């Protein structure tokens, strides 16, 4: 049975390197614990690289990365750490904005039939 593989691209390393440079500015590039195999910045770069190449299956993408690089953690460990970093990533990508004016629409929705219009 043939294995599902993305076409080998010479640009994959360059994209991951560029994402890693970006992630170093926002995430720690040091391992927090001795048993960790990746820093937070490199993990974010590897997880975001899948979105750049529009690969539909994260586990298969991670398996392909593990074939190229020795010492990567399992997909489950990377996914769990990625979920923990998601809040920080969202804060970096879309910073919170203060709202100066708020508009509230208080009109009733026209979901009731005319028979029940009085009680709507």
N, C-alpha and C positions, 0 to 999 in steps of 0.2 A: 504494500500500500504506500502510495507516495505521501510524503510529508508536506504540510502546508508551509511554504517559505515565502517571505517577501523577497522581491528581486533585490539582489545585493546592490547597495548603493554606496558609492564612495563618499557621499555627502553625509552619511549617518554620523560618523565620528565628528565631523565639523559642526553639525547641528547640536550634538550632545555637548561638545566643548563650549559652544556659544551659550547654550542654556545654562551650563554649569557656571560660566562667568557671571551671568545675570543672577543666578540663584545665590552665589557667594555674597552678593551685596545685601541680600535680604534674609538669608538663613545661615546658620553656623556651618563652617567648613571643617570643624573638628568633631571627632567622635566623642559622644558624651560618656559612653561606657566602653570598657576594653573589649567586650564581646561583640560590639557592633561592627558590621562589615563595611558600612557606608556612612558618610557624613550626611547630614540633612540636606545640604545643598546638592550633592551629587544624586541623592535619591529623588529629589524634586526634579532635577534635570532629566533623569532617566524616565520618570513617570510622564513628564510633559512631552518627551520626545515621541511618544506614541501618538499624541494628538497632532503633532506636526506632520507626521507621516500618514495620518488618518488610518491607522491600523485598527480594525474593528474589535479584535479580541485581545484584551489586556494580558491574559495568562499566556497566550501564544507569543505575544510580543516580548514578554519578560523571559520566556524560555529561549527565544532567539538571542536576547541580550546576554543570557547566561552562557550560551554557546560561545559567544565572542569574548566574554570577559570572565575570567575565573575569579572566584571569591565573592560573587553576588549572593545575597540571601535568597531564600525561597520566595516564591510569589506571595504566599500568605503573609510572611513577615514584612515584605515590602508594602503590601496592600494595607496592613494594619498600621504601620508607621506613616504611610501616606495619608490615611484618614485622620491621624492625629495632627498632621501638618496642614490639613485642608483649611482650617480656620485662619491660620496665619497667611496662607497663600491667597485666600479670598480677600483678606484685609490689604494685602500688598497690591493685588490686581485692581480692586475696586475700593478705594478708600471711602469711608462714610462721608456723606455730605449733609450739612444742616439744611433743613427746610425752613424757609422764612415765611411762606404762605401755604396754607393747606385749604383745599376746597373739598367739601363734603356734599355729595349729592343725596338729598333726602327725598327724592321723588319715589313713590311706590313703583315696584316693577309690574308691568302688565302681564302677570302670569295667571291671574284669576279670570275666569269667564265673566261675561257681563252679568250673569245671574248672581255672582258673588261679589260684584263690584263694590257694594256698600260696605262689605266687611274686609275689603282688601287693605 
